[in-house]
Amino acid sequence: MGDIFLVRLLMGLAMMLYHSNFVPALEECFGVWPRTSGYLTSYSSALGALAGLTLGPILHLYGHSLHTALLHSSALTCALLLLHASVGPVALVVLTSTLLSFSTAVGRTCVTDLQLTVGGARASGTVIGVGQSVTAVARIIAPLLSGVAQEFSPCGPPVLRLTSLALVAVLIMLFNKPHSGGAGSGKLKSEWDTLGQLAVSSQGQRPQ
């Protein structure tokens, strides 16, 4: 499962760097007032919350193939970060922020579900704990990388660096398909069904 946790670390770093450089880049490149930056940040956060409502139909569209959905969402995130690095008009920034809210929501859900699928039902607690630890490590590293990146420019170079992180994550998924395929979701479901059947049968065998 090392490749899955590495993908989670890289994508977490990329998005945390994006959010940490978002407001300084707006102020430096477009001269946006802090109030406008706050509105844009709240807008992106609200879209991220609403994006959760679309996860069911999106995964159903992919046939619950978690690896494919995660690969496509990460590739879209990488492309949007590269588009954001072009420092186009403010309308382009709003557009990329809107799409990033949806792509990152899908990516977070898929990588968590993929961890549980590959790890199995019995190790679900350990897998979730390790995944949260990986995210915590990303939160520790991101401010340091953000400070180094801002020494160059708050506009282009930082986003190009976090784009490279997302690109590495996409390449890892491309070359590790057998280790994290979506077919394992049926195995996880069957394990839970087996546990449920055992529980029901044990209750039925109790003496009256």
N, C-alpha and C positions, 0 to 999 in steps of 0.2 A: 504493500500500500504506500510505499515511499513516493511513487510518482504522483499519487492523488494528493498527498499532503504537500508535496513540492508545488503542485499547481495551485493549491489553496494559498500557500505562502506567497507565491509570485503575484497572483491576481490580487491578493489582499494588499500587498505592497504597492502595486500599481494604482489601485483605486484610492488608497490612503494618501499617496503622493499627489494624486489628482486633486483630492479635496483640500489638502493642506496648501496647495499652490493656486487654488481656484480664485480666491478673493484677491491676493496680491497680483495675480496676472490680470484680473479685470481692472484693478486700479492703475497698474503700470501701463498696460497696452491700450486701454480704452478711456481712461480717466473717469471711470464709473464711481459714483458716490457710494459711501459705505451702506447707505440705506437701500440703494438699488441692489448692491451685492447681497444684502440680507434677504431681499425679496427673491432673488434668483436661487439662493441657497434653500429657502423655505419651499420654493416651487419644486426644486429637485427632490427634496425630502418627501413632500406630499405625493409626488409621482411615484417614488419608491414604495410608499405604503400602498398606493392604489395598484401598483404592478403585481402585488401578490394575488389579486383577483384574477389575473390572466394566466397564472401558472398552470392551473388545471387544464384549460383548453390547449395551451402550448405543448405540454407534455403529452396530451392525448394526440395532438397532431404528429408528434414524433414517435408515436407508438410506444411511449414510455421507455425509449432508448436514451438512458441518462447520459451515456458517453457522447452520443451524437449531439444532444441538446446542449451539453456543457461545452463541447468543441465549437459549435456554431455561436453560442453566446459569447465565448471568450474571443473568437475571431472577430465578431461584431464589435466587442469592446475595444479590441486592439485597433480596428479600423477607425472607430470613433475617436479614440485618443489621438491617433495620427491626424485625423481631420481637425481636431481641436488644436493641434500644434501648428496648424497652418496660419493661425492668428488671422482669421477672416473677420467679417463684420460681426456685430453683436448678435444679430439674428442667427448666425451659424453657431455661436456659442450656446444660445438657448436651445437650438435644435439638437446639438450633440448632448447637452445636459439632459434633455428629455429622453432621448434614446438610450443614454447610458443608465438612466434610472431603471429602465425595463431590462436591459441586458444584464446588468449586475444582479438584479433581483432573481432572474432566472439562473444565473451562474451560481449564486449562493445556495439556492435550493438544490440544484443538481449535484453540486459537489458534496453537500451534506448527505443527500440520499444515496449518492454513489459510495460514500464511505460506509454507510450502514449496509448497503447491498454486498460489497466486497468483504467487509468485516464479519458479517453474519449476525444473527439475532443475539447469540450468547455473548458476543463481545461488543454489543452496542454501546454500553456505558463507557468502556475503555476508548472506543473509537471516537465517541463524541467528546470525551475529555481531551484526547490528544489533538483533535481538530480545534478545540477552543484554545489549547496551548499554542498551536501553530499561529492562530490569529493574534494571540497576545504577543508573540514574538514579532509579528509583522507590525503591530502597533508600537513596539519599542524601537524597531529599526527605522520606520518611516520618518519620524521627525529628524533623525540624524541625516538621512539621505536628502530630505527636503531642505535642510539648512545648507548642505553642500551644493545642491542644485541651484539654490537661490543666489549663491555666490557668482554664478554666471549670468543668469537672467531669469526673471519670473515668467517670461513668455514662452519662448520656443524650447530651449534645451531641457528644462525639467520634464516637459511632457514627452519629448523624444526619449528621454531615459526611461520613463515609466512605460512608454510604448514598447521599448525593447524588453522590459520585464514581461509584459503581456504576450509578446511574440514568442518568447522562450516557453511560456506556459502552453501556448498553442502547439508549438513544435513537440513538446513532451507528450501531449495527448495524441498527436499524429503518429508518433513512433511507439506508443504503448497501448494500442487498441486492445490487444488480447488480455491485458491485465485489468482493464476497467471497462468491460463491455456492459451494455445495458441488459444482456440476457440474464445476468445474475439476479435481477429483481424478482424473477419467478422463484428462484431458489430461496430468497429471503422470505417471500410470501409463503412458500410451502413450509418453511420452518415454523413460522408463526401459526399456520393452520394445524401443523402437527401438534404443537404445544397446546393449542386450543382443544383439539380432539382428545388429547390425553387428559386434560383437565375435566372435560365433560364426561369421559368414560370413567374416571376415578370417582366423580360425584355419583354416577349411576350405580357403581358397585358398592356404595356405602350401605351398610345394613339399615333396614327401616326400623 
